Amino acid sequence: MPGPIVSVAEMREWESRTWAAGVRESQVIAKVGEAIAQWLIQSVRPGTRLLFLIGPGNNGADARAAMDALSGEDYHLQSLEVQEPSKAYAQLEKYFKNPPDCLVDGIFGIGLSRPLGSDWIKLIEAINEFRKPVISLDCPSGMDADTGEVKPVAVEARWTLAIGAAKMGLIQPMATDWTGRLIVLEGIGLHPDGPVAHSQIRWVSEVDFESSPKEFLRHAGGHKGNFGHTGIVAGSVGYHGAAVLAARAAQVARPGLISVMTIGEAYVPVASNLLSPMVHRFSRETFDKVFEKATALLIGPGLATSESRNYVYPLLQELWRTADVPMVVDASALDWIPQGDVDSEAMRIITPHAGEASRLLHRGGDMEATPNSNRLQAAEALSKMYGHCTVVLKGYQTVTFSPAHHQWFINSSGNPYLAQGGAGDVLAGLITGYLAHPASRLDRNLSLHQIIYAVWLHGWTADVLDQEGCAWTVEDLSDRLKEFAH
């Protein structure tokens, strides 16, 4: 089960319950220090000069514990006590002459709730002027951990290591410029039955996918007809690559069959770039025949021409309401979905990016739910608008909203290099490939698991490519997915 995302009050209650159960605060701080140190060992090269900024509260205690845990490692450790901002500023100036490679921000954490005074503002601005990577512990100092607002300045972190659970403010769009990459350090000794066990907003990470569902294990006597048929309507003249990327991503999920139906002259380049998927020219007669036994449908990638709309719009209007199999809609086809209730009980999934989501919300008359200010509200509003569908709102920390569970799942993987044309086609194909498995169709919980897994895998593969240091493309992303998929 993905971990909860909590408010500051919920985090304090969780801690109080832990102390009431007999766990000493010093024990948890020691474990926090070990978790921070372990992340640093895995993420920061040996020999790095680290300057720890140690504040007066528990955030400073966590920073000290991390230094203790690193004492035997190959790092150059320095510390600066930040009790009085004016004195800390004077000491910090000395480091400008021979600056450290990286700073660890342990000043305020989640304890800040009031605006900073002038001396604190001056100190934080000086930290940002270092232009060196900063790792903030729990929350960038100067940020409200509940709202994501800065008070009025905050440390500009490259990474934020959230302790125990991500805080609500850290996932807000306004917080992105200060939090950098958000990492959650779990397993720090807090009470297992904390007050946040049933949070509606969950943080999705690698530990949630350590094993694949047993339902997907193929029995020895099975054949391709037993393991699902993915149907994809995608690709038009000038946009044939979207169909190819979606089909190749669907192959990673290994359904028994994949059929691609493309528009007009796009047939030739799509067919010539795919081997095992079956490719057809679109007509309604061919669609009805080929996709009669499809177990999941994807409509949208590369359907950007007027010809595409003329062919596919009436089909999508009908299928969205009536198809008895899971259906994913992406890209241009998002504009063709009818609003209102859906007659079928099969899952409906839409995968807009922020721009598409804003356009759809505006068209539906909802001017308050905007993905740039509140992605959770925007995802839920889209779901209601289109028949209580599942929404995958793409972007930094992609949000998946499940109306059946009334939960939001915030994805931890991915990086800015996913902002390339075609990356969304890969994700849509991957999701549909997993949903085509008969086991997914029969079990809504399993279907949701596969959706959030596809989102995570998509981002994780991009992270691996980025760590390798190559100038990777969406074609590389599509090719490498299979190395990490279950």
C-alpha positions as CSV (number, residue, x, y, z in Angstrom):
1,M,0.0,0.0,0.0
2,P,1.5,3.4,-1.0
3,G,2.4,5.5,2.0
4,P,0.2,8.5,3.2
5,I,0.7,12.1,2.5
6,V,0.1,14.1,5.7
7,S,-0.5,17.4,7.3
8,V,1.8,18.8,10.0
9,A,-0.9,18.2,12.6
10,E,-1.2,14.5,11.5
11,M,2.6,14.1,11.6
12,R,2.6,15.5,15.2
13,E,-0.2,13.2,16.2
14,W,1.7,10.2,14.7
15,E,4.8,11.2,16.7
16,S,2.8,11.6,19.9
17,R,1.3,8.1,19.4
18,T,4.8,6.7,19.0
19,W,6.1,8.3,22.2
20,A,3.0,7.1,24.0
21,A,3.8,3.6,22.9
22,G,7.1,3.8,24.7
23,V,9.4,4.6,21.8
24,R,12.0,7.2,22.8
25,E,12.4,10.3,20.6
26,S,16.1,9.8,20.5
27,Q,15.7,6.3,19.0
28,V,13.6,7.7,16.1
29,I,16.1,10.6,15.6
30,A,18.9,8.0,15.4
31,K,17.0,6.1,12.7
32,V,16.3,9.2,10.8
33,G,20.0,10.1,10.8
34,E,20.8,6.6,9.5
35,A,18.2,6.9,6.7
36,I,19.5,10.3,5.7
37,A,23.1,9.0,5.7
38,Q,22.1,6.0,3.6
39,W,20.5,8.2,1.0
40,L,23.6,10.4,0.9
41,I,25.8,7.4,0.5
42,Q,23.7,6.2,-2.5
43,S,23.3,9.6,-4.1
44,V,26.3,11.7,-3.4
45,R,29.8,10.7,-4.6
46,P,32.5,9.9,-2.1
47,G,34.9,12.8,-1.3
48,T,32.1,15.4,-1.4
49,R,32.4,18.3,1.0
50,L,29.1,18.5,2.9
51,L,28.1,21.5,5.0
52,F,25.3,20.7,7.5
53,L,23.2,23.7,8.6
54,I,22.0,22.8,12.0
55,G,18.9,24.5,13.4
56,P,17.7,24.7,17.0
57,G,14.9,22.1,16.8
58,N,14.4,18.5,15.8
59,N,15.4,19.2,12.3
60,G,18.8,20.2,13.6
61,A,18.9,17.0,15.7
62,D,18.2,15.0,12.5
63,A,21.1,16.7,10.8
64,R,23.4,15.9,13.7
65,A,22.3,12.3,13.7
66,A,23.1,12.1,10.0
67,M,26.6,13.5,10.5
68,D,27.1,10.9,13.2
69,A,26.0,8.1,10.9
70,L,28.3,9.4,8.2
71,S,31.4,9.7,10.5
72,G,33.1,6.6,9.1
73,E,32.3,7.3,5.5
74,D,34.5,9.0,2.9
75,Y,33.0,12.5,3.1
76,H,34.3,15.8,4.3
77,L,31.8,16.9,6.9
78,Q,31.4,20.5,8.2
79,S,28.6,21.9,10.4
80,L,27.3,25.4,11.1
81,E,25.0,26.0,14.1
82,V,22.1,28.1,13.0
83,Q,20.7,29.4,16.3
84,E,20.8,33.1,15.7
85,P,20.5,34.1,12.0
86,S,22.8,37.2,12.2
87,K,25.7,35.2,13.7
88,A,25.1,32.3,11.3
89,Y,25.1,34.8,8.4
90,A,28.5,36.1,9.4
91,Q,29.9,32.6,9.7
92,L,28.4,31.6,6.4
93,E,30.2,34.4,4.6
94,K,33.5,32.6,5.4
95,Y,32.4,29.7,3.3
96,F,32.1,31.8,0.2
97,K,35.9,31.8,0.0
98,N,36.1,28.0,-0.2
99,P,32.5,26.8,-0.6
100,P,31.4,23.3,0.1
101,D,30.2,21.0,-2.7
102,C,26.8,20.5,-1.2
103,L,24.7,22.0,1.7
104,V,22.3,20.0,4.0
105,D,19.5,22.2,5.2
106,G,18.5,21.2,8.7
107,I,17.3,24.6,9.9
108,F,13.5,24.6,10.3
109,G,11.9,21.5,8.8
110,I,8.1,21.4,9.2
111,G,8.0,23.6,12.3
112,L,7.7,27.0,10.5
113,S,4.2,28.5,10.5
114,R,4.9,32.3,10.7
115,P,6.6,34.7,8.3
116,L,10.4,35.0,8.7
117,G,12.1,38.1,10.2
118,S,14.5,40.2,8.2
119,D,17.6,38.4,9.6
120,W,16.3,35.0,8.6
121,I,15.4,36.2,5.2
122,K,19.0,37.6,4.8
123,L,20.4,34.2,5.8
124,I,18.3,32.1,3.5
125,E,19.0,34.5,0.6
126,A,22.7,34.0,1.3
127,I,22.3,30.2,1.3
128,N,20.6,30.4,-2.1
129,E,23.4,32.7,-3.4
130,F,25.8,29.8,-2.9
131,R,24.5,28.2,-6.1
132,K,25.5,24.8,-4.8
133,P,23.2,21.8,-4.5
134,V,21.1,21.9,-1.3
135,I,19.5,18.9,0.4
136,S,16.6,20.0,2.6
137,L,15.6,17.7,5.5
138,D,11.8,17.2,5.7
139,C,10.9,20.6,4.2
140,P,12.9,23.5,2.6
141,S,13.5,26.0,5.4
142,G,11.2,29.0,4.9
143,M,8.3,27.0,3.4
144,D,5.0,26.2,5.1
145,A,4.9,22.4,5.0
146,D,1.0,22.4,5.0
147,T,0.4,24.9,2.2
148,G,3.7,25.0,0.2
149,E,3.8,28.8,0.6
150,V,7.2,30.5,1.3
151,K,7.5,32.9,4.2
152,P,8.5,35.0,2.1
153,V,11.7,33.2,1.0
154,A,12.7,29.6,1.3
155,V,15.8,27.5,0.7
156,E,16.0,26.4,-3.0
157,A,16.6,22.7,-2.6
158,R,17.6,20.3,-5.3
159,W,16.4,17.4,-3.2
160,T,14.0,17.4,-0.2
161,L,14.1,14.3,2.0
162,A,10.7,14.1,3.7
163,I,11.0,12.3,7.0
164,G,8.4,9.5,7.6
165,A,5.9,10.7,5.0
166,A,5.5,13.5,2.4
167,K,3.8,16.6,3.8
168,M,0.9,18.2,2.0
169,G,2.6,21.4,1.2
170,L,5.5,19.6,-0.6
171,I,3.2,18.2,-3.4
172,Q,1.6,21.6,-4.2
173,P,2.5,23.1,-7.6
174,M,3.7,26.3,-6.0
175,A,6.3,24.3,-4.0
176,T,8.1,22.8,-6.9
177,D,10.8,25.5,-7.3
178,W,11.9,25.0,-3.7
179,T,11.5,21.3,-3.0
180,G,13.3,20.0,-6.1
181,R,13.1,16.2,-6.2
182,L,11.0,14.9,-3.3
183,I,12.3,11.7,-1.6
184,V,10.4,10.1,1.2
185,L,12.4,8.3,3.9
186,E,10.2,5.6,5.5
187,G,10.9,3.0,8.1
188,I,12.1,5.4,10.8
189,G,10.5,3.7,13.8
190,L,7.2,5.5,14.0
191,H,4.1,3.7,15.4
192,P,2.9,1.3,12.7
193,D,-0.8,2.1,13.4
194,G,-0.5,5.8,13.1
195,P,-3.5,8.1,12.6
196,V,-2.8,8.5,8.9
197,A,-3.1,4.8,8.0
198,H,-6.2,5.5,5.8
199,S,-5.2,8.7,4.2
200,Q,-6.9,9.5,0.9
201,I,-3.7,10.9,-0.6
202,R,-0.9,8.4,-1.1
203,W,2.8,8.6,-2.1
204,V,3.7,5.9,-4.7
205,S,7.3,4.6,-4.6
206,E,9.5,1.7,-5.6
207,V,8.7,-0.4,-2.5
208,D,5.0,-0.6,-3.6
209,F,6.0,-2.8,-6.6
210,E,8.6,-5.2,-5.2
211,S,6.5,-8.1,-6.5
212,S,4.1,-8.5,-9.4
213,P,0.5,-9.7,-8.9
214,K,0.2,-13.5,-8.9
215,E,-2.9,-13.2,-11.1
216,F,-0.6,-12.4,-14.0
217,L,1.3,-15.7,-13.8
218,R,0.6,-17.6,-16.9
219,H,-0.6,-21.2,-16.6
220,A,1.4,-23.7,-18.5
221,G,-1.3,-24.7,-20.9
222,G,-2.3,-21.1,-21.9
223,H,-2.1,-19.6,-25.3
224,K,-2.2,-16.0,-26.6
225,G,-6.0,-15.9,-26.6
226,N,-6.0,-16.3,-22.8
227,F,-3.9,-13.3,-22.0
228,G,-5.7,-10.4,-23.4
229,H,-6.0,-8.4,-26.6
230,T,-5.0,-4.7,-26.7
231,G,-6.7,-2.6,-29.3
232,I,-5.1,0.7,-30.2
233,V,-6.6,3.4,-32.5
234,A,-3.8,5.8,-33.2
235,G,-1.6,7.4,-35.8
236,S,-2.4,9.6,-38.8
237,V,-0.4,11.2,-41.6
238,G,2.5,13.1,-40.0
239,Y,1.8,11.6,-36.6
240,H,2.5,7.9,-37.2
241,G,5.2,7.7,-34.6
242,A,2.7,8.0,-31.8
243,A,1.0,4.8,-32.8
244,V,4.4,3.0,-33.0
245,L,5.4,4.3,-29.5
246,A,2.1,3.3,-27.9
247,A,2.1,-0.2,-29.5
248,R,5.7,-0.9,-28.4
249,A,4.9,0.2,-24.9
250,A,1.9,-2.0,-24.8
251,Q,4.1,-4.9,-25.7
252,V,6.0,-4.4,-22.5
253,A,2.9,-5.5,-20.6
254,R,2.9,-8.7,-22.7
255,P,-0.8,-9.1,-23.6
256,G,-1.5,-12.1,-25.8
257,L,-2.4,-9.9,-28.8
258,I,-2.0,-6.3,-29.9
259,S,-4.0,-4.7,-32.8
260,V,-3.3,-1.2,-34.1
261,M,-5.8,0.6,-36.3
262,T,-4.4,3.7,-38.0
263,I,-5.8,6.4,-40.2
264,G,-5.3,6.5,-44.0
265,E,-1.8,6.7,-45.4
266,A,-0.3,6.4,-41.9
267,Y,-0.8,2.6,-42.3
268,V,2.4,2.1,-44.3
269,P,4.9,3.7,-41.8
270,V,3.1,2.3,-38.8
271,A,3.1,-1.3,-40.2
272,S,6.7,-1.1,-41.4
273,N,7.8,-0.2,-37.8
274,L,5.9,-2.9,-36.0
275,L,6.6,-6.6,-36.1
276,S,4.3,-8.6,-33.7
277,P,1.4,-6.1,-33.4
278,M,-1.2,-6.5,-36.2
279,V,-1.8,-3.2,-38.1
280,H,-4.9,-2.3,-40.0
281,R,-6.3,0.7,-41.9
282,F,-9.2,2.3,-40.1
283,S,-12.8,1.7,-41.2
284,R,-15.8,1.1,-39.0
285,E,-16.4,-2.3,-40.5
286,T,-12.8,-3.4,-39.9
287,F,-12.8,-1.9,-36.4
288,D,-15.9,-4.0,-35.4
289,K,-14.4,-7.1,-36.8
290,V,-10.8,-6.8,-35.5
291,F,-11.7,-5.4,-32.1
292,E,-14.6,-7.6,-31.4
293,K,-12.6,-9.5,-28.8
294,A,-10.3,-6.7,-27.6
295,T,-10.0,-6.7,-23.8
296,A,-8.8,-3.1,-23.5
297,L,-8.9,-0.1,-25.9
298,L,-6.6,2.9,-26.4
299,I,-7.8,5.8,-28.6
300,G,-6.0,9.0,-29.2
301,P,-2.2,9.0,-29.8
302,G,-1.4,10.7,-33.1
303,L,-5.0,11.4,-34.1
304,A,-4.2,15.1,-34.7
305,T,-5.7,15.6,-38.2
306,S,-9.2,16.5,-39.4
307,E,-9.4,13.2,-41.1
308,S,-8.8,11.5,-37.8
309,R,-11.6,13.4,-36.2
310,N,-14.0,12.7,-39.0
311,Y,-13.4,8.9,-38.6
312,V,-12.9,8.5,-34.9
313,Y,-15.1,11.1,-33.2
314,P,-18.4,9.3,-33.7
315,L,-16.9,6.0,-32.7
316,L,-15.4,7.4,-29.5
317,Q,-18.6,9.1,-28.5
318,E,-20.3,5.7,-28.7
319,L,-17.6,3.5,-27.2
320,W,-17.0,5.8,-24.2
321,R,-20.5,5.3,-23.0
322,T,-21.1,1.6,-24.0
323,A,-17.8,-0.4,-24.4
324,D,-17.7,-3.2,-21.9
325,V,-13.9,-3.3,-21.7
326,P,-11.4,-0.8,-20.1
327,M,-10.8,2.2,-22.3
328,V,-8.0,4.7,-22.2
329,V,-8.3,8.0,-24.0
330,D,-5.3,10.3,-24.7
331,A,-4.0,13.3,-26.7
332,S,-6.3,14.8,-29.4
333,A,-9.1,12.3,-28.6
334,L,-9.6,13.9,-25.1
335,D,-11.5,16.6,-26.8
336,W,-14.0,14.1,-28.2
337,I,-15.1,12.5,-25.0
338,P,-18.8,13.1,-24.1
339,Q,-19.5,14.6,-20.7
340,G,-21.9,12.9,-18.3
341,D,-22.6,9.4,-17.1
342,V,-21.2,6.2,-18.7
343,D,-23.6,3.3,-19.2
344,S,-20.8,0.6,-18.9
345,E,-19.3,-0.5,-15.6
346,A,-15.9,-1.0,-17.3
347,M,-13.1,1.4,-16.4
348,R,-12.6,4.6,-18.2
349,I,-9.2,6.3,-18.0
350,I,-8.0,9.7,-19.3
351,T,-4.4,10.8,-19.4
352,P,-4.2,14.6,-19.9
353,H,-1.2,16.8,-19.3
354,A,-1.8,20.1,-17.5
355,G,-2.5,22.0,-20.6
356,E,-5.1,19.5,-21.8
357,A,-6.6,19.3,-18.4
358,S,-7.0,23.1,-18.2
359,R,-8.7,23.1,-21.6
360,L,-11.1,20.3,-20.7
361,L,-12.0,22.0,-17.4
362,H,-12.6,25.3,-19.0
363,R,-14.8,23.7,-21.6
364,G,-16.8,22.0,-18.9
365,G,-17.4,25.3,-17.1
366,D,-15.2,24.6,-14.0
367,M,-13.1,27.7,-13.7
368,E,-11.9,27.0,-10.1
369,A,-10.2,23.5,-10.6
370,T,-7.0,24.4,-12.3
371,P,-4.0,22.0,-12.4
372,N,-1.5,24.8,-12.0
373,S,-2.9,25.7,-8.6
374,N,-4.5,22.5,-7.3
375,R,-3.9,19.3,-9.1
376,L,-5.9,17.1,-6.7
377,Q,-9.0,19.2,-7.2
378,A,-8.5,19.3,-11.0
379,A,-8.2,15.6,-11.3
380,E,-11.3,15.0,-9.2
381,A,-13.2,17.6,-11.2
382,L,-12.2,15.9,-14.5
383,S,-13.3,12.6,-13.2
384,K,-16.8,13.9,-12.3
385,M,-17.1,15.7,-15.7
386,Y,-16.5,12.5,-17.7
387,G,-18.6,9.9,-15.9
388,H,-16.4,9.3,-12.8
389,C,-13.5,8.1,-14.8
390,T,-10.0,7.4,-13.5
391,V,-7.7,10.4,-14.2
392,V,-3.9,10.2,-14.8
393,L,-2.9,13.9,-14.7
394,K,0.6,13.9,-16.1
395,G,3.5,16.1,-15.1
396,Y,5.9,16.5,-12.2
397,Q,4.6,14.0,-9.6
398,T,1.9,12.6,-11.8
399,V,-1.5,12.4,-10.0
400,T,-3.8,9.4,-10.5
401,F,-7.3,9.9,-9.1
402,S,-9.4,6.8,-8.5
403,P,-13.1,7.7,-8.1
404,A,-13.9,4.1,-7.0
405,H,-11.6,4.4,-4.0
406,H,-11.8,8.2,-3.8
407,Q,-8.0,8.3,-3.5
408,W,-5.2,10.3,-5.1
409,F,-1.9,8.6,-5.9
410,I,1.1,10.9,-6.2
411,N,3.9,9.4,-8.3
412,S,7.5,9.7,-7.0
413,S,9.4,8.8,-10.2
414,G,10.2,10.8,-13.3
415,N,12.3,13.8,-14.3
416,P,12.0,16.9,-16.5
417,Y,13.4,15.1,-19.5
418,L,10.1,13.3,-19.8
419,A,8.9,16.6,-21.3
420,Q,9.4,15.3,-24.8
421,G,6.8,14.7,-27.6
422,G,5.8,11.0,-27.5
423,A,6.4,10.3,-23.8
424,G,2.7,10.5,-23.2
425,D,2.0,8.0,-26.0
426,V,4.4,5.6,-24.3
427,L,2.5,5.9,-21.0
428,A,-0.9,5.5,-22.6
429,G,0.2,2.3,-24.4
430,L,1.8,0.9,-21.3
431,I,-1.3,1.4,-19.2
432,T,-3.6,-0.1,-21.9
433,G,-1.3,-3.1,-22.3
434,Y,-1.6,-3.9,-18.6
435,L,-5.4,-3.4,-18.5
436,A,-5.8,-5.8,-21.3
437,H,-4.9,-8.7,-19.1
438,P,-8.2,-10.5,-18.1
439,A,-7.3,-10.5,-14.4
440,S,-7.2,-6.7,-14.5
441,R,-10.6,-6.5,-16.0
442,L,-12.1,-8.7,-13.3
443,D,-10.5,-6.9,-10.3
444,R,-10.8,-3.1,-10.0
445,N,-8.2,-3.1,-7.3
446,L,-5.8,-4.9,-9.6
447,S,-6.6,-2.6,-12.4
448,L,-5.8,0.5,-10.3
449,H,-2.6,-1.2,-9.2
450,Q,-1.6,-1.7,-12.8
451,I,-2.3,1.9,-13.7
452,I,-0.2,3.4,-10.9
453,Y,2.5,0.8,-11.6
454,A,2.6,1.8,-15.3
455,V,2.9,5.5,-14.3
456,W,5.7,4.6,-11.8
457,L,7.6,2.4,-14.3
458,H,7.4,5.0,-17.0
459,G,9.1,7.6,-14.6
460,W,11.5,5.1,-13.2
461,T,12.8,4.2,-16.6
462,A,13.3,7.9,-17.3
463,D,15.2,8.2,-14.0
464,V,17.6,5.3,-14.9
465,L,18.3,6.8,-18.3
466,D,19.0,10.2,-16.7
467,Q,21.4,8.7,-14.2
468,E,23.3,7.0,-17.0
469,G,24.1,10.5,-18.2
470,C,23.1,10.0,-21.8
471,A,21.1,12.4,-24.0
472,W,18.2,10.0,-24.2
473,T,15.1,10.2,-26.4
474,V,11.6,8.9,-26.2
475,E,12.6,6.0,-28.4
476,D,15.2,5.0,-25.8
477,L,12.5,5.2,-23.1
478,S,10.2,2.9,-25.1
479,D,13.1,0.4,-25.7
480,R,14.3,0.3,-22.1
481,L,10.9,-0.1,-20.3
482,K,11.1,-3.9,-20.7
483,E,14.4,-4.0,-18.7
484,F,12.6,-3.0,-15.5
485,A,9.0,-4.2,-16.0
486,H,7.8,-7.1,-13.9
